[in-house]
């Protein structure tokens, strides 16, 4: 699947509404709430944007493994869920630390990266987002629709950021991608400081 | 990558931006809405002392060329974030306003005279001044309505000012452009001096 097709598919999946003539409203709402979750959870958003930019900086033939790894990590994290017993604050700190690392790599890492770096980081990022996502939406039970939505939303962020970074491969724009990576690292670092100074209650 | 890739990516980016102004997600730090993002975004832009120093970083990068053209705007937000985190943790820093004013003077003079120190020296200068700017932003962060979005807003605004400076710095390739860039550096140094002496 090309990057364009994958990004378009993810975008369309978000735009699709529930089938009006059937009783799918609850499932559709679960999907939508799941898809929006990575966007409105700021720590997830910066992590996935960093992962996407890093993926887009890779040669095209090396992107697929990372894209697959983030999905596997997400599924594993969602499946394990809160059963791991890890406090939410610990996972959030790990996510933000990972976002710092990813943003730093986007901004400063020499090219090309080792072949295993992006897939390993992608798997860990997916795992973190999955573990930190509650499959039970506020006021609604856990649902597979919400899980599917989380995966679609996460992929939308990663693929779009990757598409932008790949499009910006020309030297002038590549500077912008590196600068954007430093923004992600800086934002994640500040959020990390906030998370540590103000632990979630 | 074709134009269609860019369109798809642009549409997705719009979704990301829309999500940033969307409602809060419980249990995560992204609480608050447009107000926090806007306040953070406007903080560096509405302070002329911040603006001139940020633009000077981009201008100097444009003069120095690769790799400084991307290294300096990368070093700045990273050092700024570390200082901002220190401010959040309550670590005091003396002479913040003086440091910010001095950043305008020093960086403006670097541009005016087109000084070309080794990359590590340039990075050190930019990083050192970023500490003052970061501490100033970070000190206001915990009190912000939405600290997470405030942080995102001021980092993005700072970066966009750098990119503006880089764009202007591209004039350096033309002789008349060099005059314009040097003049901008001189104006920035004068502005920094005005801030330092309290004239502005």
Interface residues (C-beta under 8 A of the other chain):
Chain A: X3 X4 X7 X8 X10 X11 X14 X36 X37 X39 X40 X41 X42 X43 X44 X45 X46 X49 X88 X92 X104 X107 X108 X134 X138 X156 X157 X159 X160 X161 X163 X164 X166 X167 X169 X174 X175 X176 X178 X179 X180 X181 X182 X183 X185 X186 X187 X189 X190 X191 X192 X193 X194 X195 X197 X198 X200
Chain B: X1 X2 X4 X5 X6 X8 X9 X10 X11 X12 X13 X15 X16 X18 X19 X20 X22 X23 X24 X25 X26 X27 X28 X29 X30 X69 X70 X73 X74 X75 X76 X77 X78 X80 X81 X82 X84 X85 X88 X89 X138 X141 X142 X147 X148 X149 X151 X152 X155 X156 X159 X162 X163 X166
